[in-house]
């Protein structure tokens, strides 16, 4: 097996211990139930609690510990080289509304941090979208023009503060970076202090959209609420058919200490080299933690170990850091028109709401979602960008190519993975510490062999919609390439939209001992 760099743990998770909240152990009733305790769910719940609503947050695991705990935590309105694309797909006004809403989120975090006295390592820094190759400079210049037209103070530069030359970059001042868990755990404590309720280890498995709505949890407890917000990263309910318009992507992260006087003072991203995103964070006297994200891939595909090695090698080469201390991975969902879905859950929804599809920009997007959904639910002043984010929008001519490509990819996995032969012929062919899908007894099994060689078999069918899972050796997890569900080697759900674990199976007698 490949020796991977660093310890597999998010710095955000390692540096701030959890603030445990109890699981829901009985039926309850509130004005609004928020399903999901990440940035979007907690920000929505906090805004609603502050507006005087009784709110319950229902989190399947720990709050601020799912996708939010494994982010890069940039807080910016400059989202790579996106504005030229937005101007083409949503018009100049759509791009302007997007920029206004995202910059409003940046400023809102700064205001709330000051108001509540939250020490979340918030730093105001410039954001850069850059290109190293000369043939990409025109795209950068087009982004400078589009971002400037959208209302951002965008400028072209070749001076970025990175320790290597770039052919060109778009620069936007007054953006930010912060520690997401420090900020969100403080929000959770404040909303609890205002009477809001936070329930962890409470997986929601059912939704009845009556009046009032009713949620069912894994342990049988129910929550009755006038309104329900589904903020589970990837929606755990499919009635809105958003799964046909969301593509999950996963990116790897490596982190390394760097001397403070050598640390680049900004947030950076390039689409080149399969994405490279750079920022730093405070890391003790005279040091900062360099955080590099990249090597985008679809869950359940690709050689993740090789991707980690490649990203670490790039980090060492470009920044001269001697040691990679941390590695982790981030997952996000991309919409077919590059704008998140935030608003009514589906065309017939009256009291159900959704927030998803941040395209790797969930920090500003999640904060924006909280403000937007709170306004829609309480009947407050409707933000001018509400229609831009409305999940009920569908522009067939603009979205058709992306929709067709996404569904063709899903179909290839749903059908094609069943037609291909397995990668191994028997459990004995699986090296210890890894896994593979094997056809045994006429059925495909997801088999993991632990370090002792003992084999553990699960159904290879994802419990969401039945696609076959693949093994991510770099993170030791089973992943669905269709819609991004992730499962631990024991079958338990790590990430939705699946809400049920993979079925545990027995191995045929000849394979039960792993061939030993």
LINGI-V767716 format. One record per backbone hydrogen bond with DSSP energy under -0.5 kcal/mol. CO is the residue of the C=O (numbers start at 1). NH is the residue of the N-H. If there is no record, write none. Layout:
# LINGI-V767716
CO_NH + CO_NH
This chain:
# LINGI-V767716
2_4 + 7_9 + 7_327 + 10_14 + 11_15 + 12_16 + 18_20 + 22_200 + 28_224 + 30_226 + 31_226 + 31_227 + 32_56 + 33_35 + 33_229 + 34_36 + 34_58 + 35_231 + 37_64 + 38_42 + 39_43 + 40_44 + 41_45 + 42_46 + 43_47 + 44_48 + 45_49 + 46_50 + 47_51 + 48_53 + 49_52 + 54_31 + 54_32 + 55_197 + 56_34 + 57_59 + 57_199 + 58_36 + 59_202 + 61_201 + 62_65 + 66_69 + 67_70 + 68_71 + 73_178 + 74_76 + 75_176 + 77_79 + 78_80 + 82_86 + 83_87 + 84_88 + 85_89 + 86_90 + 86_91 + 87_91 + 90_94 + 91_95 + 92_96 + 93_97 + 94_98 + 95_99 + 96_100 + 97_101 + 98_102 + 99_103 + 100_104 + 101_105 + 102_106 + 103_107 + 104_108 + 105_109 + 106_110 + 107_111 + 108_112 + 109_113 + 110_114 + 111_115 + 112_116 + 113_117 + 113_118 + 117_119 + 118_120 + 120_179 + 123_125 + 123_177 + 125_175 + 126_267 + 127_172 + 128_130 + 128_269 + 129_170 + 131_167 + 131_168 + 133_136 + 134_137 + 136_140 + 137_141 + 138_142 + 139_143 + 140_144 + 141_145 + 142_146 + 143_147 + 144_148 + 145_149 + 146_150 + 147_152 + 148_151 + 152_154 + 153_173 + 155_171 + 157_169 + 158_160 + 168_131 + 169_157 + 170_129 + 171_155 + 172_127 + 175_125 + 176_75 + 177_123 + 178_180 + 179_183 + 180_184 + 181_185 + 182_186 + 183_187 + 184_188 + 185_189 + 186_190 + 187_191 + 188_192 + 189_193 + 190_194 + 191_196 + 192_195 + 197_57 + 199_59 + 203_218 + 206_216 + 207_209 + 208_210 + 208_214 + 213_225 + 214_208 + 215_223 + 216_205 + 216_206 + 217_220 + 221_217 + 222_28 + 223_215 + 224_30 + 225_213 + 227_33 + 228_230 + 228_353 + 229_35 + 229_231 + 230_355 + 231_38 + 232_234 + 233_235 + 233_357 + 238_241 + 241_244 + 242_245 + 245_336 + 246_248 + 247_334 + 249_332 + 250_297 + 251_330 + 252_294 + 253_328 + 254_292 + 255_325 + 255_326 + 256_290 + 258_288 + 259_262 + 259_263 + 260_263 + 264_266 + 265_126 + 267_128 + 268_278 + 269_130 + 270_276 + 271_274 + 271_275 + 272_275 + 274_295 + 274_296 + 275_295 + 276_270 + 277_293 + 278_268 + 279_291 + 281_289 + 284_283 + 284_287 + 286_260 + 287_283 + 288_258 + 288_290 + 289_281 + 290_256 + 290_292 + 291_279 + 292_254 + 293_277 + 294_252 + 297_250 + 298_301 + 302_304 + 303_307 + 304_308 + 305_309 + 306_310 + 307_311 + 308_312 + 309_313 + 310_314 + 311_315 + 312_316 + 313_317 + 314_318 + 315_319 + 315_321 + 316_320 + 323_325 + 324_6 + 325_7 + 326_255 + 327_9 + 328_253 + 330_251 + 332_249 + 333_359 + 334_247 + 335_338 + 340_342 + 341_356 + 343_354 + 346_349 + 351_228 + 352_345 + 353_230 + 354_343 + 356_341 + 358_361 + 361_365 + 362_366 + 363_367 + 364_368 + 365_369 + 366_370 + 367_371 + 368_372 + 369_373 + 370_374 + 371_375 + 372_376 + 373_377 + 374_378 + 375_379 + 375_380 + 383_386 + 385_389 + 386_390 + 387_390 + 389_342 + 390_393 + 394_396 + 395_398 + 395_399 + 396_400 + 399_403 + 400_404 + 401_405 + 402_406 + 403_407 + 404_408 + 405_409 + 406_410 + 407_411 + 408_412 + 409_413 + 410_414 + 411_415 + 411_416 + 412_416 + 412_417 + 413_417 + 415_418 + 415_419 + 416_419 + 416_420 + 426_429 + 427_430 + 429_431 + 431_434 + 434_449 + 436_438 + 436_447 + 437_423 + 437_424 + 438_440 + 438_445 + 440_443 + 443_440 + 444_460 + 445_438 + 445_447 + 446_458 + 447_436 + 448_450 + 448_456 + 449_433 + 449_434 + 450_453 + 454_450 + 456_448 + 457_505 + 458_446 + 460_462 + 460_469 + 462_466 + 467_462 + 468_481 + 470_479 + 471_473 + 472_475 + 472_476 + 472_477 + 477_472 + 478_487 + 479_470 + 479_481 + 480_484 + 485_480 + 486_494 + 486_495 + 487_478 + 488_491 + 491_502 + 492_488 + 495_486 + 503_459 + 505_457 + 508_511 + 508_512 + 511_514 + 513_516
